[in-house]
Amino acid sequence: MSIEQPGLFGQPETKKKESLEKSREEQYIPFIPGIKPEEAYLELKSLGELEQRAKSCRQCRLREGCQQVVFGEGKNDARLMLVGEGPGMDEDLQGRPFVGKAGQLLDKILQAAGLPRQEVFIGNVVKCRPPGNRLPHPDEVRVCKNYLEAQIRIIKPQILVCMGSLATQVIIDPRARITITRGKWFNRQGIKMMAVFHPAALLRNPSYKRPTWEDFKQIRDEYYREGK
């Protein structure tokens, strides 16, 4: 039979821990709209811990149909973070974000803008591939955006780029329209945000390439300004 050990001021350790966790949740201000602090994995302090938790997640149907969790990759303390929609077939097979045709185009954009991929963090709103590359359902997004919230909290980027409508609506504003919102700076909790067209949209509609390049020039300029 176990006996609870008293902590500070005679409080049992378990009660002390629960009290600290409750206090942490009460003080925490979520970055993403609609996040509940008690669901935001505040107890996890590193990307490694968070990735292990994500890989064991079974909270929605997406994990049942995909090959693996695509957590995201990049520097743990990246100043620039890019967020897309969700993994596609190539990403699901390789376990890495943006490695298919859209990812290859993104690599070219980053290289042309002088933003080395290895210096940024790239991820998605949902970490598992939706069947047939369909849009994630609201309940799937609701579960997975808690992991995204934790990624942002741990990485603490200076600039956050939302690629496509879903990332823009989840992170910037649920009512946002990408054609209107893109190319504009937003600021929240000291993090500068910009929405851009998703690289896959550029493959479908080449006319989006020019405005996207203009957006990434803004991002590049801000990135190097922040780095001084």
C-alpha positions as CSV (number, residue, x, y, z in Angstrom):
1,M,0.0,0.0,0.0
2,S,1.5,3.3,-1.1
3,I,1.5,6.4,1.1
4,E,1.4,9.9,-0.4
5,Q,4.5,11.8,0.6
6,P,4.0,15.3,1.9
7,G,5.3,18.1,-0.2
8,L,5.9,21.7,0.6
9,F,3.8,23.1,3.5
10,G,2.5,19.6,4.2
11,Q,0.7,19.2,0.9
12,P,0.8,15.8,-0.7
13,E,3.0,15.7,-3.8
14,T,0.1,14.6,-6.1
15,K,-2.1,17.5,-4.9
16,K,0.8,19.9,-5.3
17,K,1.3,18.8,-8.9
18,E,-2.4,19.1,-9.7
19,S,-2.4,22.6,-8.2
20,L,0.6,23.6,-10.3
21,E,-1.0,22.2,-13.5
22,K,-4.2,24.0,-12.8
23,S,-2.4,27.3,-12.2
24,R,-0.4,26.8,-15.4
25,E,-3.6,26.3,-17.4
26,E,-5.3,29.3,-15.8
27,Q,-2.4,31.5,-16.7
28,Y,-1.8,30.3,-20.2
29,I,-3.2,32.4,-23.1
30,P,-3.6,30.2,-26.2
31,F,-2.1,31.4,-29.5
32,I,-4.6,29.7,-31.8
33,P,-8.2,30.8,-31.5
34,G,-10.5,28.2,-29.8
35,I,-7.8,26.3,-28.0
36,K,-8.6,25.1,-24.5
37,P,-5.5,25.3,-22.3
38,E,-6.2,22.0,-20.6
39,E,-6.0,20.3,-24.0
40,A,-2.8,22.1,-25.3
41,Y,-0.2,19.7,-23.9
42,L,1.3,22.3,-21.6
43,E,3.1,19.6,-19.6
44,L,5.3,18.8,-22.6
45,K,8.4,21.0,-22.9
46,S,10.2,19.7,-26.0
47,L,9.3,18.9,-29.6
48,G,10.7,15.4,-29.0
49,E,8.2,14.8,-26.2
50,L,5.4,16.3,-28.3
51,E,6.3,14.1,-31.3
52,Q,6.1,10.9,-29.2
53,R,2.7,12.0,-27.9
54,A,1.5,12.7,-31.5
55,K,2.7,9.4,-32.8
56,S,0.7,7.5,-30.1
57,C,-2.5,9.7,-30.8
58,R,-5.7,7.8,-31.7
59,Q,-8.1,10.7,-31.0
60,C,-9.6,10.8,-34.5
61,R,-10.2,8.6,-37.5
62,L,-7.3,9.9,-39.6
63,R,-4.7,7.7,-37.8
64,E,-6.6,4.6,-38.9
65,G,-6.1,5.2,-42.6
66,C,-2.6,6.7,-42.8
67,Q,0.8,5.1,-42.9
68,Q,2.4,7.3,-40.2
69,V,2.2,10.5,-38.3
70,V,3.9,13.4,-40.1
71,F,4.9,15.6,-37.2
72,G,6.9,18.2,-39.1
73,E,10.6,19.0,-39.3
74,G,13.1,21.7,-38.9
75,K,15.0,23.7,-36.2
76,N,13.6,23.4,-32.7
77,D,14.1,27.2,-32.3
78,A,13.4,28.3,-35.9
79,R,12.6,32.0,-36.3
80,L,10.4,31.1,-39.3
81,M,7.6,28.5,-39.2
82,L,5.5,27.5,-42.2
83,V,2.2,25.6,-41.7
84,G,0.3,23.8,-44.5
85,E,-2.9,21.8,-44.5
86,G,-2.0,18.1,-44.1
87,P,0.3,15.4,-45.5
88,G,-0.3,14.0,-48.9
89,M,0.6,10.6,-50.3
90,D,4.4,11.2,-50.6
91,E,4.5,12.8,-47.2
92,D,2.6,9.8,-45.7
93,L,5.1,7.4,-47.2
94,Q,8.2,9.3,-46.2
95,G,7.1,10.7,-42.9
96,R,8.2,14.2,-43.8
97,P,6.2,17.3,-44.7
98,F,6.2,18.9,-48.2
99,V,8.3,16.3,-50.1
100,G,5.9,15.8,-53.1
101,K,5.4,18.2,-56.1
102,A,4.1,21.0,-53.9
103,G,7.0,20.5,-51.6
104,Q,9.5,20.7,-54.4
105,L,8.0,24.0,-55.5
106,L,8.1,25.3,-52.0
107,D,11.8,24.3,-51.8
108,K,12.4,26.4,-55.0
109,I,10.6,29.4,-53.5
110,L,12.5,29.2,-50.3
111,Q,15.8,28.8,-52.1
112,A,15.1,31.8,-54.4
113,A,14.1,33.9,-51.4
114,G,17.3,33.0,-49.5
115,L,15.5,31.1,-46.8
116,P,17.2,27.8,-46.3
117,R,14.8,25.0,-45.6
118,Q,17.0,23.6,-42.9
119,E,16.7,26.9,-41.0
120,V,12.9,26.9,-40.8
121,F,10.3,24.6,-39.3
122,I,7.7,23.2,-41.6
123,G,4.5,21.4,-40.5
124,N,0.8,21.1,-41.1
125,V,-2.4,21.7,-39.3
126,V,-3.2,17.9,-39.2
127,K,-0.4,15.4,-38.8
128,C,-2.1,12.4,-40.6
129,R,-3.0,12.1,-44.3
130,P,-6.8,12.4,-44.9
131,P,-8.1,9.7,-47.1
132,G,-7.8,10.6,-50.8
133,N,-6.2,13.9,-49.8
134,R,-9.7,15.2,-48.9
135,L,-10.0,18.3,-46.7
136,P,-9.7,17.4,-43.0
137,H,-13.1,17.4,-41.2
138,P,-13.7,20.0,-38.4
139,D,-13.5,17.4,-35.6
140,E,-10.1,16.2,-37.0
141,V,-8.8,19.7,-37.1
142,R,-10.1,20.4,-33.6
143,V,-8.1,17.5,-32.2
144,C,-4.9,18.1,-34.2
145,K,-4.7,21.9,-33.8
146,N,-3.8,21.2,-30.1
147,Y,-0.5,19.7,-31.4
148,L,0.0,22.7,-33.6
149,E,-0.6,25.0,-30.6
150,A,2.1,23.2,-28.7
151,Q,4.5,23.3,-31.6
152,I,4.1,27.1,-31.8
153,R,4.5,27.4,-28.0
154,I,7.7,25.3,-27.9
155,I,9.4,26.7,-31.1
156,K,8.4,30.4,-30.4
157,P,8.9,31.5,-34.0
158,Q,9.2,35.2,-34.8
159,I,7.4,34.7,-38.2
160,L,4.6,32.3,-38.9
161,V,3.5,31.7,-42.5
162,C,0.0,30.1,-43.1
163,M,0.0,28.3,-46.4
164,G,-3.5,27.9,-47.8
165,S,-7.0,28.5,-46.6
166,L,-7.1,25.9,-43.9
167,A,-4.0,27.0,-42.0
168,T,-5.1,30.7,-42.4
169,Q,-8.5,30.0,-41.0
170,V,-7.2,27.9,-38.1
171,I,-4.4,30.2,-37.1
172,I,-5.3,33.8,-38.2
173,D,-9.1,34.0,-38.4
174,P,-11.9,31.4,-39.0
175,R,-13.6,33.8,-41.3
176,A,-10.5,34.6,-43.4
177,R,-10.5,34.2,-47.2
178,I,-7.1,33.5,-48.6
179,T,-7.6,35.7,-51.7
180,I,-8.2,38.7,-49.4
181,T,-6.0,37.9,-46.4
182,R,-2.8,36.8,-48.2
183,G,0.1,39.2,-48.3
184,K,-0.9,41.1,-45.2
185,W,0.9,41.1,-41.9
186,F,-0.9,40.2,-38.7
187,N,0.6,40.3,-35.2
188,R,-0.4,38.2,-32.2
189,Q,1.6,37.7,-29.0
190,G,4.7,39.1,-30.6
191,I,4.6,36.7,-33.6
192,K,4.2,38.1,-37.0
193,M,1.9,36.1,-39.3
194,M,1.2,36.1,-43.0
195,A,-1.1,34.0,-45.2
196,V,0.1,32.9,-48.7
197,F,-1.3,30.6,-51.3
198,H,-0.6,26.9,-50.7
199,P,2.1,25.6,-53.1
200,A,-0.4,23.0,-54.4
201,A,-2.6,25.9,-55.5
202,L,0.3,27.4,-57.5
203,L,0.5,24.1,-59.4
204,R,-3.2,24.2,-60.3
205,N,-3.2,27.9,-61.0
206,P,0.1,29.4,-62.2
207,S,-1.3,32.9,-62.0
208,Y,-0.8,32.6,-58.2
209,K,2.9,32.3,-58.6
210,R,3.7,36.1,-59.0
211,P,1.7,37.2,-56.0
212,T,3.1,34.4,-53.9
213,W,6.7,35.4,-54.9
214,E,5.9,39.0,-53.8
215,D,4.6,37.6,-50.5
216,F,7.7,35.6,-49.9
217,K,9.9,38.7,-50.6
218,Q,8.1,40.4,-47.8
219,I,8.7,37.4,-45.6
220,R,12.4,37.3,-46.5
221,D,12.8,41.0,-45.8
222,E,11.1,40.7,-42.4
223,Y,13.1,37.5,-41.6
224,Y,16.4,39.2,-42.1
225,R,15.2,42.4,-40.4
226,E,14.3,40.4,-37.3
227,G,17.6,38.6,-37.4
228,K,19.7,41.7,-37.1
